[in-house]
C-alpha cells in the first residue's frame, strides 16, 4: 500500500544512476519524486527521464526548496561529501550514492553533520536492504554450511577501452574500481563475517590489497584479502576493465553457498533470486527468493521508514553509520596498499573545506595572551600526528581554525616529518595569513638530543612547515649528559637569527634542569627558557607513557609552575582515556591505561570528576579538561582529536569555568 504521506524526494545529479533511483521511487510505497536539480536545465531528455518532477536550476536551489524533504545525491564521487554536508545543514534528509565519500574520514564528517542536524543519512548500497540479503544471513546463521571459513566476492565489468573523459577513468572524479564497485564485495564480506558472530557486521583485523593502476592513474582491476578476528578470510576483487563472474561464494566446513550477480538480487524490476546450497555428496539445492518489488524501491522504503520513524540511520542489514565508516576504512587500507591517492585529495587541489567553502579564522574558541608570544593564541593547541595523509588531517585543521583555533603543535619526529609537511601544505593551500598562526615547533628528540642538532633539524622543519620561523620552540627531550648551557646557547642562536620568535623551552624536562637553564641564561645574557611542555592532567602519570616522558602534575610541580608562572603546554591533558568509559577499577584490558594511570588516588579524582560532570550536565572528560585550564598558572592543553566530533567535543569544555574550590575538591585537597 502506498503511503498517504510520502517522503518528498529531490535528486542532485540527474545521471544514469539517478534515473534508476527515480524508478525505485516510482515503485516504492513511501516515496514521491518532486524535483531534480541540474546545472543544465536545458539538457534534452530531463523531463522524459524524470517524469512528473520539477526541474530545478542549480543544486543550491534544491536545498532551499521547501517542498523537498529528502535528497538523493548522485553526483560524481568527488561531489558526494560537499553536497551531503550542505544538504544536512539545510535540514534535508540525505541518501548518498556509494561511496558516500572518498574516505572514512570524510564519511565521519558527513555523519557528524547529520547528527548535529538531526536528519537521516545513509549510504546507498541497495542490495543490503533487499529481502534476498536477509535470507542469506538467515542461512549463514542456521549453520547449513557449517562453520564459515572463506568468503569470495567480486564485482567487475569491462569498459572495453580506456576513455579518459569517462568518470570511471578520471582521476579528477576519483574513478577506478575500488571506490566505484569494490565497496560491494567488501561490505558483503563484513556483513557475513558479522552474521557468523551474531553481529550486524565485523571489521577485519588485517587488509592487504593489490591493483593495476592504468594510464589515467586509477585502478582498473584490483583484489584484496581480509582477515577477520573470528578466523574468516575474505577474497574480494573489483574491476572496470575485466569481466568477472560476480558470484558470491560463502565456503563453510560442510558446504558452500553461491549466488550469481548477488548485487542485483532478484532483478531491477523484481523477479526470482537464486541461492545455491552446495554440499559434498549431495545434490545442489536451490533456494528461490521471489520478489516482485523493484530493486531500488527497497532502498527508498528503508530510508522512508527510517525518516518517518524519526531514525537517522538504516537498521541492519542496511548500512548504519558505523558500518558505512568501517566499510570505507577497509577501502582506505586497500587504496593505501596499492598507493592510490587521487589528485583531488592533495593540497594542490583540496584548497577549500569539505563543504566547498573558503577556510577562515572563526571566533568561538577563547583566546589568551601567552607570556612571550606577541599575538593572541587559542586556549588550546591542536596536535594532529595520527592522520595518514593531507586529506584526512585537513578536515580537523579546517574545523579547528574555523572554530577560532590558531595554536598548532608540530614536531620534527611526528610521522617522520609527515605532520610538519601536512601543516605546511594546509596553511599554504588555504592561504592562511602567517600572522594569524601561532606555531609550535619541537626538535632534538632522543637519541639525537644534542645542541648541534637544533639548527640542523630546524632547517628541515621550517622547510616542511613552509615558513621561515616558529613562534614557540621546545627541545623535545633533555640529555643530562650535555651541559645545559650548550642547549641554551643553541636555542639562543636561533632566537637571534629570527627563526624562533617567541619562547623557547623544554618538553619532558625536570624543573631542576629548567632552573639551571634559566640561571645560565640570566648570567650569560641569553634567551631564557620561558615555556614548558610536560604532561599535566587531573590524573597523575604514574609511569612514563614513553621513555623519557616527564609529568608535571604532582604537588611539587604545581608549586614550581605557580611560583614561576611558567606556561606549560600540557600533552595528554585529558588522561588519554582515563576519564572515559574505557577506564574503570574492573577494566584491565588496556595495558597503557592500567600501567600509567591506575591508582587509588587517580580513581578517587576520576570519581569526583564523574560526580561534578553529572551536576554540570557534562562529561567527565570535559571536567578533566576544564581542570587543566583552571590552574592559577598558565596551562595550555594540547589536544589530539581524530575526528571533527572529538574536536568539537573537546572545544565544548572551554566554556566550563571551575572555581578554585572546585579545583581543590577535584584534587581531594579541600
N, C-alpha and C positions, 0 to 999 in steps of 0.2 A: 504494500500500500504506500502510495506516495504521500509524503508529509504535507500537511496543510500549512506548515510554517517552514518552508525550505530555506536552507542556507544559501544566501545570495552570493554567488561566486563571481570574481573578476579574474582575468588571466593577464599576466605580464609576459610578453614574448610569444607572439602568435605563430609559432613554427609547427613542424610536424607532430611533435610530442604533445603540444598544446591542443591540437585538433583531436588527438586520440583521447586526451583527458576530457575534452569537451563532450565527446561521445559518451564517456563514462558518466559525466554529469547528467546528460540527457536520459540515460538509462538507470539513474540512481533513484532511490526513494527519498533522499534527504536534500538534494541539491538543485539549484537552478542557476544557469549561467546568465548573468545580466549585462556583463561588459567585458570587452577585451581592450588592452592598452597596446598601442603601437606607435612607433616613431615615424611611421609612414602610412598614415590613414588612407592614402590614395592607392595603396598596393592592391592590384587586382586579386579577386578571389576571397577577400576577407569576409564579406557578407555571406558568401556561399559556404565558406569553411566553418563559420561560427554562426549558424542561423539563429535569429532572434536576439542576438547580443548587440548592445550598443558598441560602436567603435569609438574609443576614447583616444584623443591625440596626446600621447606622452604618458610615461609611467607615473609621473608625479600627479597628473590629473586623476588617475585611477585611485591613488592613495587618498585623495581629497574627496572622492565620490562617496556621498553619504549612503547611497543605495547598496554599495558593496560591503559585505561583512567579512568575507574571506578571500584571500588572494592566492592563486596558484602561480608560482614563479617558474617560468620555462625559458629563461634567457640562456645563453651560453654559460658554462660553468663559472667563468670569472665574474659574472654579474649576480650570482646567487646570494652571496653574503651581503653585498651592498643593499639589494632590494628587499631582502628578508628583514634586515635591521630597520630600514626605512618603513617598511610595512608594519612591523611591530610597534615602532614609535608612533605610527599613525593610528594605532589601536585596531589594526586588522589582524584576524587570524591568518596563519600562513601555512601553506603546504609547498615545499620546495622540491623540485625535481632533483633526483640524485645526480651527483653528490650534493648534499646541502651546502657544502663549502669545499675549498681546496684542501683544508687540513682540519685535524681535530681541534686545533687552537681556534681557528676561525669559527667552527661549529659551536664551540663552547661560548664564544662571544654572542652568537646568534641566540642561543637558548637562554643566555643570561638576559638579553634584551626582552625576549618573550616572557620570561619570568617577571621582570620588572613591570611589563605592560599588562600582565595577566591574560595573555592571549594564547591560543593554541598554536603550536609549531610542530611540524612533522616533516620527516624526510620521506620522499615518495618512492619507496620500494613496494610496488603494487602487489607483488607475489606474496608478501608477508601477511596480508590480511585476507587472502583468498582461502576458502574452505579446504582446498587441497593441502595447504601448508599445515593447517590444524590436524588434518587426517594423518599426515606424515609424522608429526610429532607424537600423535597417539600411538602409531605403530612402533616407533622407536622406543617409547616408554613401556610398551606392552611386552618387550623382550622377544618379539617374534624372530629377530635375527641374533638373539643372544647379546653378548657384550659388544658394543660398538668399538671398533678399533681404528678404522681408516675411513675418511671421507674424501671422495674425489668429485670435484665440481669444476665446470668450465662454462664460460660464456665468451664465444668468439665467432667472428664473421670475417669475411674477406671483402674489402672495398675494391679490390681488383687492381688499382693503380694508385700511386701517391698523388694526392691532389692538395697541394699546399694551401689553397684557398678554402678548403673544407674545414669546418671546426674540429673534426676528429684528427686532422693532421697539423693543425695550427698550434704552435707553442703558445702564441698570444692568447688563445682561448682555452689553455690547459687541456689540450686534446690528448689522444692516446687511449689505450685500453684500460689501464689500471683505474683511472678515475671514472671513465665512462661506463664500463661494464665489469671491471674487476671487483667492485663492491658487492655484486650479486653473489658470486661463489664464496667470498669471504663472509658475508652476512649469513649465508646458509650454513657454513661450517660452524660459525659461532653459535647459531641457533641450535643446531643438532647437538653440539658438544654440551651446551647448556641443558637441553632437554634430557640428556642422559643423567645429569645430576639433579634434575627437578627444578632447574632454574630457567629464566627467560632467555639467557644467553651466557656464554662463558668466554672470557678473554684468554687468548693464547699466551703462554709464558715465553715463547720464542717464535720469531718470524724471520725467515730467510728467503730473499727473493732474487730472481734473475730476470733479465729482459733484453730484448733487442731494441735499441734506440735507432730510429730511422733518420733520414737526411733532414727532416724538419725538427728533430730534437725531441720527439715524443716516442713513447713505447708502442711498437707495432705488434709485438707479441711478448707475453711475459708469463712467468709462473712463480709460485711461492709455496713454501712448506710452512705449516703452522703446527706447533706442538702445544697441546693443552695440558693443564695440570692433572687431568684425570686419565692421562695416557693416550688420548686420541690424537692421531696425526691426520692433518688435512692437507691434500694436494690440490691447489687451486690454480687456474690459469685463465687468461683472457687474451683477446687479440682483435685487431681491426684489419689485419692483413693475412689471416689464416682461418679457414673454416674449421670449427671444432664440432664434436658431436653434441656438446651442450647437454650431456646426460649426467644427472646427479646419481652418484653411487655411494651408498652407505654400507660399508662392509663390516659385518659382525663376526663373532665366533661361531655362529650357527647358520650363516647365510648372508644375503645382502638384499638391499632394496635398490631398485633402479627406476628413475623417472626421466623420460626423454623430454627435452625442451621444458624443463620444470618452470622456468621463469615466466612462461606464458600460460601456465596452469591448464585450464580446460579450453583455452582459446580466447581470442579477443572478444568475440561475441557470444561466449558461452559454449558449452559442449561437454565432452566427457574426458576427464583426465585419467591417466592410467598409471598406477603404481605397481611395478613388478616385484614380486617376492620370489627370490631365487635361493633354493636351499639344496645342499648336496643330497643326491639320491631321491629327489622329489621332483615332480612336475612343477614347472613355474606356475605361480598363482598370480592372477591379475586382479587387482582391486580397482574397480571403477569409481571415479569421483565425478558424478554427473552434476553439472551446474549450469543453469540457464542464464544466470547473471553475466553481464559483460565484465570483462576483467578489471577495467579501471573503475567500474561502478562500486566495487567493494572498497576501494581506496577512498572514493568520495564519501561513501556512507560511514566508513570507520572514522574519518575526520569529522563528518557531520554529527555523528552520535556523540563523539567526544565534546564537540563545541556545545551542543545543546545540553549536555550533562555538566557543563562547567569544568571539564577536564582540559588540561593544557598540553597533553601528550597522548600518543597512541597507547593502548593497552596491548599486552603481549597476545599473539606473536607479532603484532605491529611493532615498529621500532620506536621504543621510548627514547628520551633524550640521552640517557646513559648508553643505551645500545647503539644509537647513531654515532655518538662521540667515539665509543670504543671501536666501531667499525672503521671510522676514518683514521683512528690511531694505528690500526693494522696497515691501512693503505699508506699512511705516512712512513711506517717502517719498511714496507715493500719498496716504496719510491726511494727511500734513503739507501736501501741495499743496492740499488742499481744506479744511484747517482742522478736521479731525475728531479731537478728543480726547474720550475717554469720561470721564464724571464719576468713574468708579472709578479713573482714573489720576491724579486730582488729590489734593492733600494733604488736603482735607476728607474724602475717602473712603478713601484709602490710608493708614491710620493704623497699620498693623502691617507686619511684613516680608512678603516674598513667600510664605513658608510659613505665613502667618496668625498668627504669634506676636508678642507684645509685644516691643519693642526695649529692651534694657537693656545697660548697660556691662559688657563682659567683662574678662578678666584675662590674656589671652595676650600682648598687646603689652607689652614692658617700659616702665616709667615712669622719668622723670628729673625732677630739680628744675632748672628753668631760672632762672638769676640774674635777679631782679627780678619773677618770676612767683610769686604767692602759693600756687598749687596745683600738684600734680604734673601733668606733661604726658607724653604718649606720646613714645617715642623718635623717631617720625616724624610728620610732619604730612601731612594729606590735602588735596590740591588737586583740584578737580573742574570745571574750566572747560570741558570738552569735551562735556558732556551736553546734549541738546536740550530736555529737559523734566524735571519733577519725578519722574515715574515711573521714568525711566532713571537719574537721579542717585541716587535714594533707595536703589536696590539697593546701590550702593557705599558710601554713607553708612551704611546699616544694617550692612553687613558689617564696615566699619572699626570702628564703635562697638561692635558685638557682640564683636569681637576684642580690644577694650580700647583702641582708639584714641580719644583725646579732643581732639586738637590739629588744628584746621581752618584752612586757608589760604584767605582770600577777598580780593577786591579790587574796588574801585569800578568798574573798567573791564572786568572779565571779563564777556563776553557782554552788554555794555551794561547791566549790573546784574542779569542773569538769575541768575547764580551766587549773588549775595547773597540774592535773593528765594527761590531754591530752598532755600538753607540755612535761612533764616527759617521757611519752611514746614515744613522737615524737623524741626527741633528742637521746634517748637511742636506739630506733628501727633503726634509721638512722646512728647510731654510729658517731654522730656529735661530734667532739672534743670540750670538755667543754671550752677550752681556746679560741675557736672561737666565743663563745656566750657572749653577754652582756645581762644579765638577770635582769629585774626589778621585785622586789617583793613589795607587799603592804599588810599592815595589820592594825589591830585595827580600823575597821570601826565602826561607831555608830550602836548599842548602847554599844558595848564592847570596848569603847575607853578609856582604862586605861593602865598605864605603865606596870603592870604585865602581860598583855595580849600579849605584843610584843614578848617575848620569847616563850610563850605557842603556839601562832599561828604560829610563825616562825618554831617551831618544826614540826608542821603538814605540813606547806608549803614546807619545804625542803624535807620532805618525799615524798610528792606528786610530786614535781618537779624532784625528783631523782637526787639531787645534795646536796653538803654539804655547799653551800654558794650562796648568790645572789650578784650581782655586784653593785646594787643600791637598796636602801630601802626607801620607803615612808610610813609614817603614813597616812592612807587613809582618816582620818578625824582628827579634833582637838577637844579637850574637854577643854574649857577655865575654867572649874571648878577645873581643876587639875593644880598645879604649873608647868610651862613649864620645869623647871629643872628636874622634875621627869621623863618626857619623854626623855629628853636629856640623862640623866643617863642610862635609859633602853636601848636606841639605842647604846650608847657608849659601854655598856657591850657586845653587840653583835658584834660590830666592833672589840673589843679587843679579843673576842673569835674566830674571823676569819669567822663568819657566814655572815657578811656583809663586802665586800672587796672594797667598793667604797663609794660614797657619801650617806649620809642619809639626810632626809628632810621631808617636809610635803606636802601632797596633800590636796588641799582646805584649806590652811592656809592663814591668813592675813599677810601682810608684817610687821605689828606691832608685831605680835606674832613671826614671823621669826626673827626679830631684837632682840627680847627678848631672844630667844633661842640661837642665835649666841653670844650674850653678856654673857649669863650664861656659855656657853661652853668655851669661852675665859678666863673667870675668874677662872673656875674650872678645866682647863686642860682636857676638854672632847672633843670628836669628834664633831665639829661644823656642823650644818646643811649646806649642800653645794649644795642642789638642791631643786627644787620646782616642783610640778605637779598640776598646776591650768589651767583652761580654758584660752586659748589665741587664738584670731581669728581676722580677719578683721572686722567682725561684733561683736559688744559688747553685751554680755549677759545681758539682762535687768532684768530678773527674774531667779532665780536658776532653772536649769533643774530638779534637785533632791534636796531634803532638805540637807542643809549643803554644797552645792556647792559654790565655790568662783571663780570668773573670775579675770583675771589679764590683761585685755585688755585696760583699760582706761588710761588716760594720767599720772595719779599719779603712777599707777603700772609700766608703761613703764619707767618712770623716775627712780623708785626704782630698777627695773631689770637692767637698763643700768648702774646705779651708782655702783651696786654690782656685775655686770657681772654674775648674778646668772642663771645657766641653768634652763630653765623651760620646763618640759616635758608636752607639751600642749595637753590636751584632747579636743575633738570636735573642732579641729583646722580648719575645713572647714565649721563650722557653721551648722552642722547636716542637710544639705539640703537647707540652706538659699540661697546658690549661684547656685542652680539648678532650673529647671523649676517647681519644687514643690512649690516654693515661688513666691509671687507677691503681689502687693498692693491690687489686687482684689481677691486673693486666700486666703480664710479664713477658709477652711475646716480642716486644720491641727492645732489642738489646741496648740500643743507644739511650733510649728514654730511661731504662732501669739503671744503667751504669752512671749516667750523667746527672740525673735529677731526683731519683727516688731516695727520699729521706723523710723521717717523721716531720721535721721542720718544714720541708717543702710541701708535704701533703697538707699540713695544717694551714699553710698560706693558700694553697690551692682551694681548700675547703672554704676559707674565708672569701676568696675571690668568687667562688660559686654563690655564696650567700649574698654578697654585695651585688653581684650581677642580677640575681633574682629580684632584689629590691629596686634596682635601676631599670629593670626590663631589658637588660643587655646580656651579652655572653661573657663568660669568664675570661676569654682571651681579650675581649675589649677592656675589661678591668685591668688585666695584666699590662696592656699597652699604656693605658691611662696612668697606671702607677709609675711607669718609667718616665713619662713626660712631666709628672707632677713633682719631681725631685727639686730640692732647694738649690741645686746646681744644674748647669745646662747639660741635658742628656738629649741627644738626637737619635732616635731609633732608626736602625737600618732594617727595612722590611724587604722580603723577597717573595712576593706573591707569584704564583704560577698561572693564575687566571685573572681576568678582569673582575670576576666576582670576588675572589680573595682580596684583590687590591681594594675594591670599594668597601668590603667588609672591614679591612684594617683602617682605612681612612675614616670610616664612620665613628671610630673610637675617639677621634680627636676632639669631639665636642663634649666628652666627659671631663668634668673638672673636679678632681678629687681634692678634698680638704687635707691639710696637714694631719688632722686627727684620723681621717680615713686611711692615709698612707701608713701611719703608725699602727693602726689597727690591723691592716693587712699584713704588716710585718710581724705582728704579735708582740709589739713593744709598747703597748699602752702604759 
